[in-house]
Amino acid sequence: MATALQVLRHLAQAPLRLLLWRGPLARLASSMALAEQVRQLFESTVHAVLPGPLLQRALSLDPDTGQLKVRDRSFQLQQNLYLVGFGKAVLGMAAAAEELLGQHLVQGVISVPKGIRAAMECAGKQEMLLKPHSRIQVFEGAEGNLPDRDALRAALAIRQLAEVLTADDLLLVLISGGGSALLPAPIPPVTLEEKQTLTKLLAARGATIQELNTIRKALSQLKGGGLAQAAYPAQVVSLILSDVVGDPVEVIASGPTVASVHNVQDCLYILNRYGLRAALPRSVKTVLAQADSDPHGPHTCGHVLNVIIGSNALALAEAQKQAEALGYRAVVLSTAIQGDVKSVAQFYGLLARVAGARLTQHGAGASVKEDEQLQELAAQLQLPDLQLKGALEAVGGAHLLHTGLTGTNVMDVHFLFLWPR
């Protein structure tokens, strides 16, 4: 049990999404070892959300007419297409985009994690690398997923490209998780260090991710719809690989192509709530005062088409399909595991204990008290789609797979394999 709990605690360090598998209805005819089954499931799941194939499914180009189709929209390409991107999966997205768009692409700039090109080379993922003589300029930065000077240079290059576009141009924006740290561009006179310090203070005092994003957007040139505003009057198409529960486009990478619904008063309320308003740097006060006095009010993003091309839900659906093909009865425990990591770890551990006890004792199972504790933990986590009853019909064991570099980023998928001994 201790080993299983260690595995479950490790999984809970990223409190995102959980996939729980019930044991097989009958013995599997296949002689495939558990490790092979796990790897097959993992590879199938990752393949469903690889950035290249997802982008190719989202875009279609008619080579004869130059018509680019995105969902139900069409755009005429005439040497007027530009590309920017930022995020952990954007290198693969950009490689696929350039291959598809060919000579129609005039210029591009992307911001990706430090060292990712070398890592892709080592992993043999050549399809996720740009070709020699690419028209896309690559900046690497945000080491450790923290904004830095390299990421700032990338963000300023992206803004510079966007600002010169005209009404005849089309800007293709590629966004994935990690994009927020790779697109830091504080509104002057706020410095990168001042913005980071304020964000850290808020986080240390218990601010939610929504509150942190509200402050980030208010102090950013590009977040909260700032990139879309910089590109106006050009048309903007954003292709988004989601790493956020529920896929809210205004939250992913802090919503650079989605108009912010928050105002200065919202920011001041948050700062007051955490006792930070009086200690604000003069630069932050200046930026907030300027925003409050803007006669034009908040901008809109009517010239933008935002499209979610991949998400955790897509990965889960493929995982469930593949598990059932292997002979398992598959239960998606939840698509919204989030909350305090301690509570999530306790929930996982107690779930394993209750499920295992029900199996090993031939239905006698865990105590009523443990059942009640499990229900209480689930209630504390506020999981809107929790399938606890189905999960508790499972049978016993756990397996942790070390995945390595995937080239995509749609949060976590947690597998728990359970069967009789």
N, C-alpha and C positions, 0 to 999 in steps of 0.2 A: 504493500500500500504506500509506503514511504516513497518508493521509486516512482510510482504513478503520480503521486502528488507533486514530486519534483518536476516531472514532465508537464503536468497541468499548470503549475506555477510559472514555468518557463513560457508556455503558450499564452498565459494571461498577461505577460508583460506588454503585449500590444493589444489592449482591450477593444478589439474591433469586431470581428465576426467569427462565429464558431460553426463548424460543420460536424455533426455527430452521426455516426453510422451505427445502425443496429446490426446485430449478427446475422449470418445467413439463415434462411429458412430451412435449408437442408445442406448437407455436406457439399462443398464445391467439387465438381468433377475435375476442375483444373488442378494440376499439381504445382501451380505457381506459388512460390514462397511468399510469405507476408511482405517481406521487403520489396519484392518485385511488384506485388500488387500496389503497394503504397507508392512506389516510384511511377508506375504506370498511371495511377490516378493523378498524382501530382503533375506529371508532364502533360496529361490531357487537359487538366485544369488551367495550367499556365498557357498552353497553346491557344486556348479559347480567348485569352485576353492579351496576346502579344500585340504590341503597338502597330507593327507593319500590316498584318492582315486586317486588323480593325480599321485602320485608316483606308486601306484599299477597298473595304466594303462600304465605307462612308462616302467615298468620292468616286465619281465616274467621269471620264473625259472622252468626248467624241473627237477623235483625231481629225476628222474631216471638217467639222464645223468650229472646233475650238470651244465647244460648249462644256462647261464644267457643271456637273449636277451634284448637289448636296441635299439629300432628302428630296423635298418637292420643289426646291429652288434651283434655278439655272443662272449661270454667270458666263458672260462672253469674255474669253481670254484673247487679248491682243497685245502681247508683250506688256501686260499691266498687272502681273501677279507678283506679290511680295510675300515673304514668309518670316514670321518670328515665332519663337517658342521658348518655353522654360519649364523644367521639371525633370524628374528622375528617369522618365520613360521617353523623353522628347528626342533623344538622339535617334532611336529606332523609328520614331514617327517621322522625323525629318528625312531620314534616308528613304523611307517608303514614299513620302510625298514628292521628293525630288525625282525619284525614278518614274513616278506616275506622270508628273507635270512636265518633265523634260525642258525643252527650250522655252516653254511659256513662263517659267520662273525667272524673274529678272534678278532678284537679290534676296538673301535671307540672313537672319541673325538668330542664333539660339544660345541659351544659357543652360548649361548642364553641370552635374556634379563633378567636382575635381577628381581627376583620375579615371573617369568613366570610359574614355576611349581606350586607354591601356588595358583596363579590366575586360572590356569587350574583346579586345585582341586576344588576351590570355584565355578567355572562355571560348574562343573559336566562334564568336557570334558576328561573323563578317557581314551578315545581312543587316545588322544594326549600325553599321559604320557608313559614313558618307564616302562617296567615291573620290579619288584624286581629282583635282580641278573642280571641286564642287563650288556652286555659287552661294553656298551657305557658310557664313562665318561662325565659328564655334568658340564660345567662351566657356572655360571651366572655372568653377568657383564654389562658394558656400561649403567649404570643407567642414565635415561634421554636421551638415545640414544647418549651418549657422550663416547668416548674411555676413559677407566680408567685402573687402575692397574689390576683389576680382568680380564678384557678383554685381557690385555696384557699377563697375565699368560695363558689364554686359547689359544691365538695365538701361543705362544711359545710351548705349548704342542702339538698343531696341527702340527707345523713345525717339532718337534722332531719325531712324528709318521711318517710323510711323508719322512723324510730324511733316514730312515733305510730300506725303501722298496727296493725290487729287481726287476729285469726284469720279474720274475715269478709272481709278485703280481699285484693286481688290487685295485686301490683306488677309492672309491665311494665318491664324494664330493656333499654335499647338500647345496644349496645356496638360500637365499631369501633376500628380502629387509631388511635393517638394518645390513647386513653382514659386511659392511665397518667398522662401529663403533665397531663391535664385533671381528674384526680381526686386531688390531693395533700391528704392529711389526716393528718399525723404524729400519733402518739400522744403526748399531753402527758406530760412536759415537753419532749419533742423539738420543736425548731422546724423550720420549712420550710428555713431556711438550713442548719441542722446536718445535716439529712437529705440535702440537695443536696450539701453539701461531702463527706460520707462517700461518697456515690455516685460523685462525680467522682474521689475518691482511689482507690476500688476500680477504676474504669474505667481510670485512668491506669496502674495497676499490672498490668493485663492480666486483670481478672476477666471471666468469661464473662457473657452475658446471663442465663443461668440463675442464676448466683451473685448478680448484681445484683438480680434479682427476688426471690431468697430474702431478702436484706437489706431491700429495699423493703417486702415484705409484713410482715416482723416488726416494722417501725416504723410501719406504717400502720393507721389506723382502718378503712379500707374495702377495701383490697386483700387478696388471699388469703382471700376469703370473708367479709371484714368487712362488706360491704354486705348480704349475705344474712343475716348474723347480726343486723345492726341492724334488718332488716325482719321478723324472726321475731316472732310466729307467722304472719304473712301468707304466702300462697302467692307465689312469685316465678317469673316466666317471663323468661328472658334470651334475647334475639334478638341473635346475634353475627355481625358481618361481619368475617371473619378477615383479618389482615394478617401472619400468622406461618406459616412453613413447617411443614406438617403439621397445622395447625389445632388445636394443643393449647389447650383452653379455659382451662387454669390459667395460661397465659402471656399470652394476648391481654388487653391492658390490665391485666396483673398479676392476672388472675383474681378480680375482686371478688365473684363469685357462685359461686366454687369453693373448697372448703375446702383450705387449704394442707397439704401433706404434710410440710412441714419443721418442725423445732423449734428451740429456742434453741441446742442443741448444734451443729446444722448451721450456724447463724449464727456461732457462736464459732469453728468450724473454718475458715470462710471468712476471718474477720477475722484469725485467727492465720496463715493461709496467706500473707496479703498484708502481714503485719507491722503491722496497724492496731489490734489489740486494746488495747495499752497506751495508745494515744493517743486512745481513745474519749472523747467528751464525757461528763460525769457523767449527763446526761439520757438518753443512749443506754444506758448501763450500767443505769440505773434501770429503763427499759422492758424490757430483756432479763431483768433479775432478776425483775421482776413476772410476766412471761410464764412463766418457769421455775418459779415457785412457784404458778401457777394450779391450784387443786385440781380444777377442772372439766376440765382438759386441753383439747385442740383441739376446736373445735366442728365439727359436721357440717352438711351442706346438703341434708338429705332433703326439705326443702320447696321445693326449687328444680328447675326444668326449664331446662336450658341447651340451646339449639338454634343450630347454625351455619346461617345462612340464605344465606351467600355466601362465596366464597373464590377464591383465585387459580386453583385447578383448574377451577372453573366458567368463568372467563374464558378459560383455555387451551383448553378443550373447544370453546367457541364460536369462538375464533379459528381453530382447526384446521378446523372445519366450514366456515367462511366461505372460508378459503383454498382448500380443496378445491373449493368451488363455483366459484371463480374459475379453476380449472384447474391449480392447483399441487399438487404432491405435498408434503404437510406432515409434518414430523417434529417432535414435541415433544422437544427435546434433553434436557431435564430439568425436573422440577417442584421441584427442591430446590437451586438454585444458591445457595450461601452460603459464607462463608469469608473469608480475607484478600483485600482488594480487589486487591492487587498480583497475587496468584496467579490470581484470576479474570480480570483484564485480560490477563495473559500467555496464559492458556488461550484466551480469545476470539481474541486476535491470531494465535496459532499455528494455531488452528482455521481461521481465514479464509485463512491462507497455504497450509496443506495442502490445503484444499478447492479453492482457486483454482488451485494448481499442478496438481492432478489434472485439472482441466478444461482449462486452457490448453495443457497438454502432451499432450492426447489420451490420458490414462491413464497417462503416464509418471509424472506427479505429483511430489509432494514426495519428499525423500530418506527412506530408511529411518530415518536419525537423527532427522529431524523427526517422523516417525510415532511413534517411541519417546518423544520429548520430550512429545508430545501425550498419550500414554497415561500418562506419569509425572505430568504436571500434573493430569490427570483423577483419578488415584489419590490425589494429595495433597488434592484438594478433597473426596474421599469422597462422591461423588454416587451414591446407592443405585440410581437408576433411569436412569442415563445411557445414551442411545441414540447412542453415538458412531459406530458403524459405519454406521448409516443416515444420520447427518448428513454424513459424509464423502463420500457419494455426490452431494453437492450441486454446484451450478454458480454463478458469481461475481458479487458486488456487495453493497453495503450502503446502507441508506437510514434516516435518522434523522428521526422525526416529532416536532415540538414539539406537545404535547398540550393545554396549557392546563388550566383548572379542569375536573375531571370530576364532582365531587360524591360520589365514592366512594373507597374505599381498600382495595385487595386486593393490595398490593405492586406489583411491576413485571411487565410482559410485554415481553420483548425479541424483536423481529422481525429476522431477517437474511434478506434476499432474495438468491438466488443463481441465475444463469442464464448461458448462453454468450454471448459477445460476437459 
